[in-house]
Amino acid sequence: MKIVLPAFILLAFSFGCTAQTEKKKTAAAFEVTKTDAEWKKLLTPLQYEVTRQEGTESAFTGIYWDNHQQGTYYCICCHLPLFSSETKFESGTGWPSFWQPLDKKNVLEKTDNKYGMSRTEVICRRCGAHLGHVFNDGPKPTGLRYCMNSAALQFEKK
């Protein structure tokens, strides 16, 4: 007996396969790539969970949420410069927040629909590390709040 599936079901299956293929292509397109085992050797368990598995540290627990020193914040995975202390502000959220990246080309944004809400995820351009999310409730001049995980960052004083 031959089973014939309606076209909309076949179309849904093909989109699912394409999305998985595109996701793999995107991950391979980063300049810095490592296996999970290599990342686990380089990062603490929390850093790995946040950057490689899109986790989030608890509010007010990260080392940089209340950092007021002058300097630069780098990606913990590949040391790409991401944010300056000059754009850091007190958001009251418990995570380090910035109103703009050091160089917009160093961060990528993608839609994140997990947990029943739509947010904009921020990832490192060089290695694909999950950094946090960006929201439209920040201060002037951009009106943006780049809400980052301390575990995804490495701070170096000026």
C-alpha positions as a Markdown table, in Angstrom:
| # | Residue | x | y | z |
|---|---|---|---|---|
| 1 | Met | 0.0 | 0.0 | 0.0 |
| 2 | Lys | 1.4 | 3.4 | -1.0 |
| 3 | Ile | 0.9 | 6.3 | 1.4 |
| 4 | Val | 0.5 | 9.7 | -0.1 |
| 5 | Leu | 1.1 | 12.7 | 2.2 |
| 6 | Pro | -0.5 | 16.1 | 1.6 |
| 7 | Ala | 1.9 | 18.7 | 0.1 |
| 8 | Phe | 1.7 | 20.9 | 3.2 |
| 9 | Ile | 3.1 | 18.0 | 5.4 |
| 10 | Leu | 5.9 | 17.4 | 2.9 |
| 11 | Leu | 6.6 | 21.1 | 2.8 |
| 12 | Ala | 6.8 | 21.2 | 6.6 |
| 13 | Phe | 9.3 | 18.3 | 6.7 |
| 14 | Ser | 11.5 | 19.9 | 4.1 |
| 15 | Phe | 11.6 | 23.2 | 6.1 |
| 16 | Gly | 12.6 | 21.3 | 9.2 |
| 17 | Cys | 15.5 | 19.6 | 7.4 |
| 18 | Thr | 16.6 | 22.9 | 5.7 |
| 19 | Ala | 16.6 | 24.7 | 9.1 |
| 20 | Gln | 18.9 | 22.1 | 10.6 |
| 21 | Thr | 21.2 | 22.2 | 7.6 |
| 22 | Glu | 21.4 | 26.0 | 7.7 |
| 23 | Lys | 22.1 | 25.9 | 11.5 |
| 24 | Lys | 25.1 | 23.6 | 10.9 |
| 25 | Lys | 26.3 | 25.7 | 8.0 |
| 26 | Thr | 26.2 | 28.8 | 10.2 |
| 27 | Ala | 28.1 | 27.2 | 13.0 |
| 28 | Ala | 30.9 | 26.1 | 10.6 |
| 29 | Ala | 31.1 | 29.6 | 9.1 |
| 30 | Phe | 32.7 | 31.1 | 12.3 |
| 31 | Glu | 36.4 | 31.9 | 12.2 |
| 32 | Val | 37.0 | 30.1 | 15.5 |
| 33 | Thr | 35.6 | 26.7 | 15.8 |
| 34 | Lys | 36.3 | 23.9 | 18.4 |
| 35 | Thr | 34.7 | 20.7 | 19.4 |
| 36 | Asp | 32.6 | 20.5 | 22.5 |
| 37 | Ala | 35.4 | 18.7 | 24.3 |
| 38 | Glu | 37.9 | 21.5 | 23.4 |
| 39 | Trp | 35.5 | 24.2 | 24.6 |
| 40 | Lys | 34.9 | 22.3 | 27.9 |
| 41 | Lys | 38.7 | 22.2 | 28.5 |
| 42 | Leu | 39.0 | 25.9 | 27.9 |
| 43 | Leu | 36.0 | 27.2 | 29.8 |
| 44 | Thr | 34.5 | 26.8 | 33.3 |
| 45 | Pro | 31.2 | 24.8 | 33.4 |
| 46 | Leu | 29.2 | 28.0 | 33.7 |
| 47 | Gln | 31.1 | 29.7 | 30.8 |
| 48 | Tyr | 30.5 | 26.6 | 28.7 |
| 49 | Glu | 26.8 | 26.5 | 29.6 |
| 50 | Val | 26.3 | 30.2 | 28.8 |
| 51 | Thr | 28.4 | 30.6 | 25.7 |
| 52 | Arg | 28.1 | 27.2 | 24.0 |
| 53 | Gln | 24.6 | 26.1 | 25.2 |
| 54 | Glu | 22.8 | 29.5 | 25.2 |
| 55 | Gly | 22.4 | 29.5 | 29.0 |
| 56 | Thr | 22.0 | 32.5 | 31.3 |
| 57 | Glu | 23.7 | 33.1 | 34.6 |
| 58 | Ser | 21.5 | 34.2 | 37.5 |
| 59 | Ala | 20.9 | 37.9 | 38.0 |
| 60 | Phe | 23.3 | 39.7 | 40.4 |
| 61 | Thr | 25.7 | 36.7 | 40.5 |
| 62 | Gly | 28.1 | 37.5 | 37.6 |
| 63 | Ile | 31.5 | 39.2 | 38.3 |
| 64 | Tyr | 30.8 | 42.2 | 36.0 |
| 65 | Trp | 27.3 | 43.4 | 36.7 |
| 66 | Asp | 28.6 | 45.9 | 39.2 |
| 67 | Asn | 32.0 | 46.5 | 37.7 |
| 68 | His | 32.8 | 50.3 | 37.4 |
| 69 | Gln | 36.4 | 50.1 | 36.2 |
| 70 | Gln | 37.5 | 51.5 | 32.9 |
| 71 | Gly | 38.4 | 49.1 | 30.2 |
| 72 | Thr | 37.3 | 46.7 | 27.5 |
| 73 | Tyr | 35.1 | 43.6 | 27.6 |
| 74 | Tyr | 36.2 | 40.7 | 25.4 |
| 75 | Cys | 34.6 | 37.4 | 24.3 |
| 76 | Ile | 35.6 | 34.8 | 26.9 |
| 77 | Cys | 35.9 | 32.2 | 24.1 |
| 78 | Cys | 38.0 | 34.0 | 21.4 |
| 79 | His | 39.0 | 37.3 | 22.9 |
| 80 | Leu | 37.2 | 39.5 | 20.3 |
| 81 | Pro | 36.7 | 43.0 | 21.7 |
| 82 | Leu | 33.0 | 43.5 | 22.3 |
| 83 | Phe | 32.1 | 46.3 | 24.7 |
| 84 | Ser | 33.7 | 49.3 | 26.3 |
| 85 | Ser | 33.2 | 50.5 | 29.9 |
| 86 | Glu | 32.3 | 53.9 | 28.3 |
| 87 | Thr | 29.0 | 52.5 | 27.1 |
| 88 | Lys | 28.2 | 50.4 | 30.2 |
| 89 | Phe | 25.3 | 51.6 | 32.4 |
| 90 | Glu | 23.3 | 50.6 | 35.4 |
| 91 | Ser | 20.2 | 48.9 | 34.1 |
| 92 | Gly | 19.1 | 47.4 | 37.5 |
| 93 | Thr | 18.7 | 44.0 | 35.9 |
| 94 | Gly | 21.7 | 42.3 | 37.6 |
| 95 | Trp | 23.6 | 41.8 | 34.4 |
| 96 | Pro | 26.3 | 44.0 | 32.7 |
| 97 | Ser | 24.4 | 46.3 | 30.3 |
| 98 | Phe | 25.7 | 48.4 | 27.5 |
| 99 | Trp | 24.0 | 50.9 | 25.1 |
| 100 | Gln | 26.2 | 49.8 | 22.1 |
| 101 | Pro | 28.9 | 47.4 | 21.2 |
| 102 | Leu | 32.5 | 48.5 | 20.7 |
| 103 | Asp | 32.1 | 47.6 | 17.0 |
| 104 | Lys | 28.7 | 46.6 | 15.6 |
| 105 | Lys | 30.5 | 44.2 | 13.3 |
| 106 | Asn | 31.7 | 42.1 | 16.2 |
| 107 | Val | 28.3 | 41.0 | 17.3 |
| 108 | Leu | 25.6 | 39.2 | 15.4 |
| 109 | Glu | 21.9 | 39.3 | 16.3 |
| 110 | Lys | 19.4 | 36.5 | 15.7 |
| 111 | Thr | 15.8 | 36.0 | 16.8 |
| 112 | Asp | 15.3 | 33.8 | 19.9 |
| 113 | Asn | 11.8 | 32.4 | 20.4 |
| 114 | Lys | 12.6 | 30.2 | 23.4 |
| 115 | Tyr | 10.4 | 30.4 | 26.5 |
| 116 | Gly | 7.3 | 31.6 | 24.7 |
| 117 | Met | 8.7 | 35.1 | 23.9 |
| 118 | Ser | 10.5 | 36.7 | 21.1 |
| 119 | Arg | 13.9 | 38.3 | 21.9 |
| 120 | Thr | 17.0 | 39.2 | 20.0 |
| 121 | Glu | 20.0 | 37.1 | 20.9 |
| 122 | Val | 23.5 | 38.5 | 20.7 |
| 123 | Ile | 26.3 | 36.3 | 19.6 |
| 124 | Cys | 30.1 | 36.7 | 19.0 |
| 125 | Arg | 30.8 | 37.2 | 15.3 |
| 126 | Arg | 34.2 | 35.3 | 15.5 |
| 127 | Cys | 33.2 | 32.1 | 17.5 |
| 128 | Gly | 29.4 | 32.1 | 17.7 |
| 129 | Ala | 29.4 | 32.3 | 21.5 |
| 130 | His | 26.1 | 33.2 | 23.1 |
| 131 | Leu | 26.6 | 36.5 | 24.9 |
| 132 | Gly | 23.1 | 37.6 | 26.0 |
| 133 | His | 20.2 | 39.6 | 24.4 |
| 134 | Val | 19.6 | 43.1 | 23.2 |
| 135 | Phe | 16.4 | 45.1 | 24.1 |
| 136 | Asn | 14.9 | 48.4 | 23.1 |
| 137 | Asp | 14.6 | 49.8 | 26.6 |
| 138 | Gly | 18.1 | 51.3 | 27.0 |
| 139 | Pro | 19.3 | 54.9 | 27.5 |
| 140 | Lys | 20.2 | 57.5 | 24.8 |
| 141 | Pro | 21.8 | 57.8 | 22.4 |
| 142 | Thr | 20.9 | 54.4 | 21.0 |
| 143 | Gly | 17.9 | 53.4 | 23.2 |
| 144 | Leu | 19.4 | 49.8 | 23.3 |
| 145 | Arg | 20.3 | 47.6 | 26.3 |
| 146 | Tyr | 22.8 | 44.9 | 25.5 |
| 147 | Cys | 22.2 | 42.7 | 28.5 |
| 148 | Met | 25.2 | 40.4 | 28.6 |
| 149 | Asn | 26.3 | 37.5 | 30.8 |
| 150 | Ser | 29.4 | 38.1 | 32.8 |
| 151 | Ala | 30.3 | 34.4 | 32.1 |
| 152 | Ala | 30.6 | 35.3 | 28.4 |
| 153 | Leu | 33.0 | 38.2 | 29.0 |
| 154 | Gln | 36.6 | 38.8 | 30.0 |
| 155 | Phe | 37.3 | 42.3 | 31.3 |
| 156 | Glu | 40.7 | 44.0 | 30.8 |
| 157 | Lys | 41.4 | 47.3 | 32.6 |
| 158 | Lys | 42.6 | 50.3 | 30.6 |
